[in-house]
């Protein structure tokens, strides 16, 4: 089974949800790095990339759960996804606050 075929099948167990989340997380990072390289732009900070990848993958899993009840059942409690998004968002926001364009330092 190819990666694309596997990713197109919604996860139906808790283990599949975490494997699927991790695969989407990694694919997101690879695609984002490639897109930045093609545009010749400046790559965002590591925390921004990790936060964005975790938020994207977690949100995608939860959205799939809305239309695929077995996925929503496998996701169960979304606390893990919310913690990842919250921690990533907090550090990203803090970095922006005190970075080059934020508070004087």
OpenMM code with the backbone's topology and positions (N, CA, C; nanometers):
from openmm import Vec3, app, unit

residues = "UNK UNK UNK UNK UNK UNK UNK UNK UNK UNK UNK UNK UNK UNK UNK UNK UNK UNK UNK UNK UNK UNK UNK UNK UNK UNK UNK UNK UNK UNK UNK UNK UNK UNK UNK UNK UNK UNK UNK UNK UNK UNK UNK UNK UNK UNK UNK UNK UNK UNK UNK UNK UNK UNK UNK UNK UNK UNK UNK UNK UNK UNK UNK UNK UNK UNK UNK UNK UNK UNK UNK UNK UNK UNK UNK UNK UNK UNK UNK UNK UNK UNK UNK UNK UNK UNK UNK UNK UNK UNK UNK UNK UNK UNK UNK UNK UNK UNK UNK UNK UNK UNK UNK UNK UNK".split()
positions = [
    Vec3(0.0843, -0.1170, 0.0000),
    Vec3(0.0000, 0.0000, 0.0000),
    Vec3(0.0893, 0.1239, 0.0000),
    Vec3(0.0603, 0.2182, -0.0895),
    Vec3(0.1399, 0.3403, -0.0974),
    Vec3(0.1022, 0.4361, 0.0147),
    Vec3(0.1892, 0.5316, 0.0416),
    Vec3(0.1636, 0.6306, 0.1455),
    Vec3(0.0378, 0.7104, 0.1151),
    Vec3(0.0194, 0.7498, -0.0117),
    Vec3(-0.0991, 0.8280, -0.0479),
    Vec3(-0.2270, 0.7475, -0.0294),
    Vec3(-0.2240, 0.6193, -0.0626),
    Vec3(-0.3416, 0.5345, -0.0418),
    Vec3(-0.3707, 0.5226, 0.1068),
    Vec3(-0.2666, 0.5011, 0.1856),
    Vec3(-0.2836, 0.4889, 0.3297),
    Vec3(-0.3379, 0.6176, 0.3907),
    Vec3(-0.2825, 0.7329, 0.3486),
    Vec3(-0.3285, 0.8606, 0.4024),
    Vec3(-0.4699, 0.8949, 0.3578),
    Vec3(-0.5139, 0.8407, 0.2450),
    Vec3(-0.6492, 0.8711, 0.1974),
    Vec3(-0.7546, 0.7889, 0.2708),
    Vec3(-0.7140, 0.6862, 0.3455),
    Vec3(-0.8066, 0.6065, 0.4252),
    Vec3(-0.8095, 0.6646, 0.5659),
    Vec3(-0.9239, 0.7134, 0.6124),
    Vec3(-0.9289, 0.7741, 0.7461),
    Vec3(-0.8898, 0.6747, 0.8551),
    Vec3(-0.8180, 0.7207, 0.9576),
    Vec3(-0.7772, 0.6323, 1.0664),
    Vec3(-0.8990, 0.5871, 1.1474),
    Vec3(-0.8964, 0.4616, 1.1911),
    Vec3(-1.0115, 0.4082, 1.2642),
    Vec3(-0.9777, 0.3543, 1.4024),
    Vec3(-0.8502, 0.3537, 1.4396),
    Vec3(-0.8109, 0.3131, 1.5746),
    Vec3(-0.7256, 0.4238, 1.6347),
    Vec3(-0.7109, 0.4210, 1.7658),
    Vec3(-0.6292, 0.5226, 1.8328),
    Vec3(-0.4857, 0.5191, 1.7823),
    Vec3(-0.4319, 0.3999, 1.7626),
    Vec3(-0.2947, 0.3868, 1.7127),
    Vec3(-0.2836, 0.4451, 1.5719),
    Vec3(-0.3838, 0.4159, 1.4877),
    Vec3(-0.3841, 0.4714, 1.3520),
    Vec3(-0.3909, 0.6237, 1.3537),
    Vec3(-0.4671, 0.6789, 1.4475),
    Vec3(-0.4783, 0.8252, 1.4568),
    Vec3(-0.3417, 0.8854, 1.4818),
    Vec3(-0.2645, 0.8287, 1.5753),
    Vec3(-0.1332, 0.8862, 1.6079),
    Vec3(-0.0327, 0.8635, 1.4960),
    Vec3(-0.0381, 0.7483, 1.4307),
    Vec3(0.0515, 0.7238, 1.3171),
    Vec3(0.0152, 0.8182, 1.2032),
    Vec3(-0.1132, 0.8343, 1.1773),
    Vec3(-0.1617, 0.9220, 1.0711),
    Vec3(-0.1220, 1.0667, 1.1015),
    Vec3(-0.1418, 1.1086, 1.2270),
    Vec3(-0.1030, 1.2431, 1.2697),
    Vec3(0.0454, 1.2665, 1.2452),
    Vec3(0.1283, 1.1705, 1.2856),
    Vec3(0.2733, 1.1834, 1.2693),
    Vec3(0.3122, 1.1910, 1.1225),
    Vec3(0.2489, 1.1091, 1.0390),
    Vec3(0.2787, 1.1109, 0.8951),
    Vec3(0.2406, 1.2451, 0.8341),
    Vec3(0.1229, 1.2967, 0.8669),
    Vec3(0.0796, 1.4267, 0.8136),
    Vec3(0.1717, 1.5367, 0.8649),
    Vec3(0.2114, 1.5296, 0.9908),
    Vec3(0.3032, 1.6256, 1.0514),
    Vec3(0.4335, 1.6321, 0.9720),
    Vec3(0.4919, 1.5152, 0.9438),
    Vec3(0.6190, 1.5081, 0.8708),
    Vec3(0.6030, 1.5539, 0.7262),
    Vec3(0.4970, 1.5100, 0.6599),
    Vec3(0.4726, 1.5516, 0.5211),
    Vec3(0.4549, 1.7029, 0.5137),
    Vec3(0.3843, 1.7604, 0.6099),
    Vec3(0.3662, 1.9056, 0.6146),
    Vec3(0.5013, 1.9769, 0.6222),
    Vec3(0.5891, 1.9299, 0.7122),
    Vec3(0.7206, 1.9931, 0.7269),
    Vec3(0.8018, 1.9842, 0.5975),
    Vec3(0.7971, 1.8691, 0.5309),
    Vec3(0.8717, 1.8504, 0.4057),
    Vec3(0.8169, 1.9413, 0.2963),
    Vec3(0.6851, 1.9451, 0.2820),
    Vec3(0.6234, 2.0293, 0.1782),
    Vec3(0.6510, 2.1764, 0.2052),
    Vec3(0.6412, 2.2166, 0.3313),
    Vec3(0.6655, 2.3572, 0.3649),
    Vec3(0.8103, 2.3967, 0.3366),
    Vec3(0.9033, 2.3092, 0.3722),
    Vec3(1.0457, 2.3379, 0.3456),
    Vec3(1.0691, 2.3503, 0.1953),
    Vec3(1.0090, 2.2607, 0.1183),
    Vec3(1.0230, 2.2665, -0.0273),
    Vec3(0.9613, 2.3906, -0.0870),
    Vec3(0.8451, 2.4302, -0.0369),
    Vec3(0.7776, 2.5493, -0.0895),
    Vec3(0.8589, 2.6754, -0.0616),
    Vec3(0.9151, 2.6833, 0.0577),
    Vec3(0.9990, 2.7995, 0.0923),
    Vec3(1.1222, 2.8017, 0.0027),
    Vec3(1.1820, 2.6848, -0.0208),
    Vec3(1.2999, 2.6769, -0.1072),
    Vec3(1.2697, 2.7184, -0.2499),
    Vec3(1.1544, 2.6778, -0.3016),
    Vec3(1.1161, 2.7144, -0.4380),
    Vec3(1.0892, 2.8632, -0.4524),
    Vec3(1.0325, 2.9232, -0.3496),
    Vec3(1.0029, 3.0666, -0.3547),
    Vec3(1.1251, 3.1510, -0.3242),
    Vec3(1.2272, 3.0898, -0.2680),
    Vec3(1.3477, 3.1644, -0.2341),
    Vec3(1.3289, 3.2551, -0.1143),
    Vec3(1.2271, 3.2292, -0.0353),
    Vec3(1.2001, 3.3121, 0.0812),
    Vec3(1.2781, 3.2667, 0.2025),
    Vec3(1.2601, 3.3417, 0.3093),
    Vec3(1.3262, 3.3078, 0.4341),
    Vec3(1.2403, 3.2052, 0.5082),
    Vec3(1.3027, 3.0999, 0.5541),
    Vec3(1.2315, 2.9957, 0.6272),
    Vec3(1.1881, 3.0500, 0.7626),
    Vec3(1.0663, 3.0148, 0.8055),
    Vec3(1.0230, 3.0576, 0.9390),
    Vec3(1.1030, 2.9853, 1.0464),
    Vec3(1.0889, 3.0305, 1.1674),
    Vec3(1.1626, 2.9698, 1.2783),
    Vec3(1.1208, 2.8242, 1.2963),
    Vec3(1.2057, 2.7487, 1.3630),
    Vec3(1.1738, 2.6086, 1.3899),
    Vec3(1.0445, 2.5942, 1.4685),
    Vec3(1.0242, 2.6794, 1.5698),
    Vec3(0.9034, 2.6694, 1.6514),
    Vec3(0.7799, 2.6975, 1.5669),
    Vec3(0.7889, 2.7924, 1.4757),
    Vec3(0.6748, 2.8219, 1.3891),
    Vec3(0.6426, 2.7025, 1.3013),
    Vec3(0.7444, 2.6387, 1.2458),
    Vec3(0.7204, 2.5221, 1.1598),
    Vec3(0.6585, 2.4079, 1.2390),
    Vec3(0.7111, 2.3806, 1.3564),
    Vec3(0.6586, 2.2710, 1.4382),
    Vec3(0.5167, 2.2996, 1.4857),
    Vec3(0.4925, 2.4227, 1.5277),
    Vec3(0.3590, 2.4608, 1.5724),
    Vec3(0.2585, 2.4498, 1.4579),
    Vec3(0.2961, 2.5006, 1.3416),
    Vec3(0.2064, 2.4950, 1.2259),
    Vec3(0.1789, 2.3510, 1.1837),
    Vec3(0.2821, 2.2673, 1.1849),
    Vec3(0.2645, 2.1264, 1.1453),
    Vec3(0.1740, 2.0536, 1.2438),
    Vec3(0.1944, 2.0754, 1.3727),
    Vec3(0.1108, 2.0095, 1.4734),
    Vec3(-0.0334, 2.0577, 1.4655),
    Vec3(-0.0513, 2.1874, 1.4481),
    Vec3(-0.1862, 2.2420, 1.4371),
    Vec3(-0.2551, 2.1902, 1.3118),
    Vec3(-0.1834, 2.1879, 1.2007),
    Vec3(-0.2400, 2.1381, 1.0742),
    Vec3(-0.2806, 1.9914, 1.0867),
    Vec3(-0.1895, 1.9070, 1.1344),
    Vec3(-0.2170, 1.7636, 1.1432),
    Vec3(-0.3286, 1.7346, 1.2433),
    Vec3(-0.3235, 1.7964, 1.3592),
    Vec3(-0.4267, 1.7745, 1.4603),
    Vec3(-0.5628, 1.8227, 1.4156),
    Vec3(-0.5662, 1.9397, 1.3540),
    Vec3(-0.6930, 1.9933, 1.3041),
    Vec3(-0.7497, 1.9067, 1.1935),
    Vec3(-0.6636, 1.8573, 1.1063),
    Vec3(-0.7095, 1.7710, 0.9977),
    Vec3(-0.7703, 1.6421, 1.0522),
    Vec3(-0.7077, 1.5825, 1.1521),
    Vec3(-0.7610, 1.4597, 1.2119),
    Vec3(-0.8982, 1.4865, 1.2740),
    Vec3(-0.9115, 1.5977, 1.3473),
    Vec3(-1.0398, 1.6296, 1.4096),
    Vec3(-1.1459, 1.6575, 1.3031),
    Vec3(-1.1099, 1.7295, 1.1966),
    Vec3(-1.2061, 1.7565, 1.0885),
    Vec3(-1.2499, 1.6283, 1.0180),
    Vec3(-1.1577, 1.5376, 0.9964),
    Vec3(-1.1935, 1.4088, 0.9358),
    Vec3(-1.2906, 1.3349, 1.0274),
    Vec3(-1.2697, 1.3472, 1.1569),
    Vec3(-1.3590, 1.2841, 1.2528),
    Vec3(-1.5016, 1.3341, 1.2442),
    Vec3(-1.5200, 1.4554, 1.1975),
    Vec3(-1.6549, 1.5106, 1.1831),
    Vec3(-1.7331, 1.4346, 1.0761),
    Vec3(-1.6654, 1.3954, 0.9693),
    Vec3(-1.7343, 1.3269, 0.8594),
    Vec3(-1.7139, 1.1763, 0.8609),
    Vec3(-1.6221, 1.1282, 0.9437),
    Vec3(-1.5950, 0.9846, 0.9523),
    Vec3(-1.6051, 0.9437, 1.1000),
    Vec3(-1.7223, 0.8971, 1.1425),
    Vec3(-1.7449, 0.8695, 1.2845),
    Vec3(-1.6429, 0.7751, 1.3487),
    Vec3(-1.5897, 0.6793, 1.2741),
    Vec3(-1.4907, 0.5880, 1.3327),
    Vec3(-1.3638, 0.6635, 1.3720),
    Vec3(-1.3265, 0.7642, 1.2945),
    Vec3(-1.2091, 0.8451, 1.3288),
    Vec3(-1.2354, 0.9261, 1.4547),
    Vec3(-1.3519, 0.9874, 1.4626),
    Vec3(-1.3855, 1.0662, 1.5813),
    Vec3(-1.3858, 0.9787, 1.7058),
    Vec3(-1.4364, 0.8567, 1.6937),
    Vec3(-1.4358, 0.7631, 1.8057),
    Vec3(-1.2919, 0.7262, 1.8428),
    Vec3(-1.2065, 0.7053, 1.7417),
    Vec3(-1.0662, 0.6708, 1.7672),
    Vec3(-0.9906, 0.7882, 1.8293),
    Vec3(-1.0238, 0.9100, 1.7876),
    Vec3(-0.9595, 1.0284, 1.8453),
    Vec3(-0.9990, 1.0394, 1.9920),
    Vec3(-1.1272, 1.0190, 2.0197),
    Vec3(-1.1748, 1.0260, 2.1580),
    Vec3(-1.1518, 1.1633, 2.2161),
    Vec3(-1.0727, 1.1711, 2.3171),
    Vec3(-1.0416, 1.2957, 2.3853),
    Vec3(-0.9395, 1.3734, 2.3016),
    Vec3(-0.9692, 1.4970, 2.2699),
    Vec3(-0.8791, 1.5778, 2.1865),
    Vec3(-0.7779, 1.6574, 2.2693),
    Vec3(-0.7646, 1.6267, 2.3958),
    Vec3(-0.6742, 1.7013, 2.4832),
    Vec3(-0.5308, 1.7024, 2.4300),
    Vec3(-0.4819, 1.5883, 2.3814),
    Vec3(-0.3450, 1.5826, 2.3296),
    Vec3(-0.3220, 1.6790, 2.2145),
    Vec3(-0.4172, 1.6847, 2.1223),
    Vec3(-0.4056, 1.7754, 2.0083),
    Vec3(-0.4119, 1.9208, 2.0548),
    Vec3(-0.4999, 1.9488, 2.1484),
    Vec3(-0.5130, 2.0855, 2.1988),
    Vec3(-0.3884, 2.1292, 2.2748),
    Vec3(-0.3280, 2.0383, 2.3504),
    Vec3(-0.2046, 2.0723, 2.4221),
    Vec3(-0.0931, 2.1046, 2.3237),
    Vec3(-0.0774, 2.0207, 2.2189),
    Vec3(0.0277, 2.0468, 2.1193),
    Vec3(0.0068, 2.1816, 2.0509),
    Vec3(-0.1164, 2.2073, 2.0081),
    Vec3(-0.1449, 2.3343, 1.9412),
    Vec3(-0.1260, 2.4511, 2.0371),
    Vec3(-0.1692, 2.4344, 2.1621),
    Vec3(-0.1569, 2.5416, 2.2600),
    Vec3(-0.0129, 2.5738, 2.2946),
    Vec3(0.0669, 2.4716, 2.3199),
    Vec3(0.2079, 2.4932, 2.3536),
    Vec3(0.2818, 2.5551, 2.2348),
    Vec3(0.2579, 2.5001, 2.1165),
    Vec3(0.3219, 2.5554, 1.9971),
    Vec3(0.2815, 2.6997, 1.9736),
    Vec3(0.1531, 2.7276, 1.9863),
    Vec3(0.1039, 2.8642, 1.9678),
    Vec3(0.1593, 2.9599, 2.0723),
    Vec3(0.1688, 2.9142, 2.1963),
    Vec3(0.2232, 2.9979, 2.3032),
    Vec3(0.3675, 3.0372, 2.2740),
    Vec3(0.4511, 2.9378, 2.2432),
    Vec3(0.5915, 2.9672, 2.2172),
    Vec3(0.6098, 3.0488, 2.0894),
    Vec3(0.5303, 3.0198, 1.9881),
    Vec3(0.5380, 3.0974, 1.8642),
    Vec3(0.4993, 3.2426, 1.8919),
    Vec3(0.3896, 3.2625, 1.9653),
    Vec3(0.3461, 3.3980, 1.9986),
    Vec3(0.4485, 3.4716, 2.0835),
    Vec3(0.5056, 3.4011, 2.1814),
    Vec3(0.6076, 3.4625, 2.2668),
    Vec3(0.7299, 3.5010, 2.1845),
    Vec3(0.7667, 3.4146, 2.0918),
    Vec3(0.8810, 3.4429, 2.0051),
    Vec3(0.8550, 3.5667, 1.9194),
    Vec3(0.7348, 3.5808, 1.8715),
    Vec3(0.6995, 3.6968, 1.7908),
    Vec3(0.6959, 3.8235, 1.8758),
    Vec3(0.6527, 3.8099, 1.9998),
    Vec3(0.6443, 3.9227, 2.0900),
    Vec3(0.7807, 3.9821, 2.1210),
    Vec3(0.8806, 3.8971, 2.1404),
    Vec3(1.0129, 3.9457, 2.1783),
    Vec3(1.1130, 3.9399, 2.0638),
    Vec3(1.0688, 3.9021, 1.9438),
    Vec3(1.1572, 3.8906, 1.8286),
    Vec3(1.1926, 4.0251, 1.7688),
    Vec3(1.2391, 4.0226, 1.6460),
    Vec3(1.2861, 4.1422, 1.5762),
    Vec3(1.1825, 4.2540, 1.5676),
    Vec3(1.0561, 4.2181, 1.5576),
    Vec3(0.9525, 4.3187, 1.5381),
    Vec3(0.8662, 4.3389, 1.6627),
    Vec3(0.9032, 4.2749, 1.7717),
    Vec3(0.8232, 4.2824, 1.8943),
    Vec3(0.8816, 4.3811, 1.9934),
    Vec3(0.8832, 4.3406, 2.1165),
    Vec3(0.9320, 4.4267, 2.2226),
    Vec3(1.0790, 4.4611, 2.2005),
    Vec3(1.1182, 4.5821, 2.2382),
    Vec3(1.2607, 4.6161, 2.2247),
    Vec3(1.3447, 4.5298, 2.3181),
    Vec3(1.4587, 4.4866, 2.2683),
    Vec3(1.5380, 4.3984, 2.3520),
    Vec3(1.6805, 4.4210, 2.3516),
] * unit.nanometer
topology = app.Topology()
chain = topology.addChain("A")
for resn in residues:
    res = topology.addResidue(resn, chain)
    for name in ("N", "CA", "C"):
        topology.addAtom(name, app.Element.getBySymbol(name[0]), res)
